[in-house]
Amino acid sequence: MYEEVGFIAYYFHWSHDEIMSMEHRERRTWCEEISRINRNLNEEDKKQPDNPFDVFR
């Protein structure tokens, strides 16, 4: 449960009380949605052409 709460709070900045008032299934659903959003963002980043001057990639 701590992992779910921390994960949601980190990404959505919801309060502890808001997150704890959810049922476990709802928290899991939000964790899955956050993960989906991150996967989509990571895929978008991979579509960018490599920049030889970008030393951080």
N, C-alpha and C positions, 0 to 999 in steps of 0.2 A: 504494500500500500504506500509506503514512503516513496518508493521509486515512482509510482504513478503520480503522486501529489507533487513531488519535486519536478517531474517532467512537465506537467501541465503548468505549474506555477512559473517555471523558467521560460517557457515559450509564450504563454498567454498572459502572464502577470496577473492571474486571478488570485484572490485572497485565499488564505488557508481555509477560512470558514466556507467560502463559496465551493471550493473543491471538496471539502469534507462533507458537505451537505448532499453531494451526489451519491447515487448508488454505485457500487463497484462496476457494474456493466456500463454505466454512463461514463465513468472515468476511463475505462478501457477503450470505449468508443472514441473519446477525445484523444487518447494516446495514439490510437491507430490513425486518426485524422491528421494529427501533427506529423506523424511519421510519413504519411502519404504526401503531405505538403513538402516536407524536406526532401523526399525522393524526387518529386517533380522539380524542385528548385535545383537539385544536384544534376538532374538530367539536362536542364536548361543550360547550366554552366558548362557542361561537357560539349554542348553544341557550338559554343563559342570557338572560333579558330584560335589556335595557339599563337600567342604574341611573343616573339623572341626577345622583346624588351621587357616583358613582364617577369621579373626575377622571383616573384612570390608563387608562381604556379609550380 
